[in-house]
Amino acid sequence: MSIEVANLSKIYGSQIAVNSISFQASEGQIIGFLGPNGAGKSSTIKMLVGLIQPSQGEAKVLGLSVADHTLELKRKIGYLAENNPLYPDMYVQEFLDFIGKIHGFSAAQRKKRIEEVILLVGLEKEKKKKIAELSKGYQQRVGIAQAIFHNPSVLILDEPTSGLDPNQMAEIRSLIQSLSSGKTILFSSHLLTEVESICDRILLISHGNLVADCSLQEAQNYTGGLAAFFKDKTA
Ligand SMILES: Nc1ncnc2c1ncn2[C@@H]1O[C@H](COP(=O)(O)OP(=O)(O)OP(=O)(O)O)[C@@H](O)[C@H]1O
């Protein structure tokens, strides 16, 4: 199993943000982690990548407990945070070189991998620019480039298309799809259209509860379609 989540909860003060959710993801799946604003998506994702500790329950990635193997898993998971933190004053290649150093790549390995990821995410024409000079969509590509730099088998993307225009959204969606070979990808979104075009499976969270875990097909077959499915389940 790539991801195993058992009775995972996050409680902030008196607020239950994530309420004892359980799910598993096997290798090669693209999973849409859906839910309205404030449903608990980011809190779950942060527990999956070891940024915050669960209040209860356990998350395992690639068979390792996230709480016990946080550092080891950082080398195995690719993560794009919701706000895509970048260094705007750095040049694209300079930033990716910095990411390569963090992952312990040698200078020669970094040079090779920077070229590879630039091609993979479609940054060839923008690679000489400063990050601050890029459009939001291209900045998102830089964020994805840093997430895949170390060729992780598990990729976790928190709202990768938020704030993008419809064309940029479509580009990032097809980019995610193109990266999926041999990887387990979990990405969060509050947009149904997003999951419809790329996921094979849906996890739906509402008020911290996992209210659906099914194939895209099952959700589409719901009376009234995907929109009704989302509305009814999150009511
Ligand atoms: N550090 C925190 N302290 C207190 N409450 C928090 C904290 N982080 C999140 N919450 C609360 O937990 C709930 C779930 O938030 P979370 O960010 O996980 O949801 P989300 O589904 O990712 O939302 P969005 O789609 O708006 O990003 C929200 O009510 C939020 O206000």
The ligand as a MOL file (V3000), in Angstrom:
LIG
                    3D

  0  0  0     0  0            999 V3000
M  V30 BEGIN CTAB
M  V30 COUNTS 31 33 0 0 0
M  V30 BEGIN ATOM
M  V30 1 N -3.7950 25.7380 12.7230 0
M  V30 2 C -5.1160 25.7310 12.9070 0
M  V30 3 N -5.6490 26.1470 14.0670 0
M  V30 4 C -6.9760 26.1470 14.2800 0
M  V30 5 N -7.8830 25.7150 13.3700 0
M  V30 6 C -7.4050 25.3090 12.1950 0
M  V30 7 C -6.0070 25.2830 11.8940 0
M  V30 8 N -5.8600 24.7970 10.6320 0
M  V30 9 C -7.0880 24.5340 10.1580 0
M  V30 10 N -8.0140 24.8320 11.0990 0
M  V30 11 C -9.4560 24.6560 10.9600 0
M  V30 12 O -9.7120 23.2940 10.6650 0
M  V30 13 C -10.7530 23.1910 9.6830 0
M  V30 14 C -10.2320 22.4220 8.4840 0
M  V30 15 O -9.2820 23.2420 7.8250 0
M  V30 16 P -8.4350 22.7180 6.5710 0
M  V30 17 O -7.5140 23.8260 6.1770 0
M  V30 18 O -7.8680 21.4050 6.8980 0
M  V30 19 O -9.6020 22.5380 5.4900 0
M  V30 20 P -9.5400 22.4840 3.9030 0
M  V30 21 O -10.5310 21.4460 3.4950 0
M  V30 22 O -8.1510 22.3010 3.4470 0
M  V30 23 O -10.0640 23.9110 3.5020 0
M  V30 24 P -9.7550 24.8410 2.1830 0
M  V30 25 O -10.3330 24.1160 0.9930 0
M  V30 26 O -10.5100 26.0890 2.5030 0
M  V30 27 O -8.2700 25.0380 2.1140 0
M  V30 28 C -11.1780 24.6110 9.3440 0
M  V30 29 O -12.3360 24.9300 10.0780 0
M  V30 30 C -10.0140 25.4530 9.8040 0
M  V30 31 O -10.4140 26.7340 10.2250 0
M  V30 END ATOM
M  V30 BEGIN BOND
M  V30 1 1 1 2
M  V30 2 1 2 3
M  V30 3 2 2 7
M  V30 4 2 3 4
M  V30 5 1 4 5
M  V30 6 2 5 6
M  V30 7 1 6 7
M  V30 8 1 6 10
M  V30 9 1 7 8
M  V30 10 2 8 9
M  V30 11 1 9 10
M  V30 12 1 10 11
M  V30 13 1 11 12
M  V30 14 1 11 30
M  V30 15 1 12 13
M  V30 16 1 13 14
M  V30 17 1 13 28
M  V30 18 1 14 15
M  V30 19 1 15 16
M  V30 20 2 16 17
M  V30 21 1 16 18
M  V30 22 1 16 19
M  V30 23 1 19 20
M  V30 24 2 20 21
M  V30 25 1 20 22
M  V30 26 1 20 23
M  V30 27 1 23 24
M  V30 28 2 24 25
M  V30 29 1 24 26
M  V30 30 1 24 27
M  V30 31 1 28 29
M  V30 32 1 28 30
M  V30 33 1 30 31
M  V30 END BOND
M  V30 END CTAB
M  END
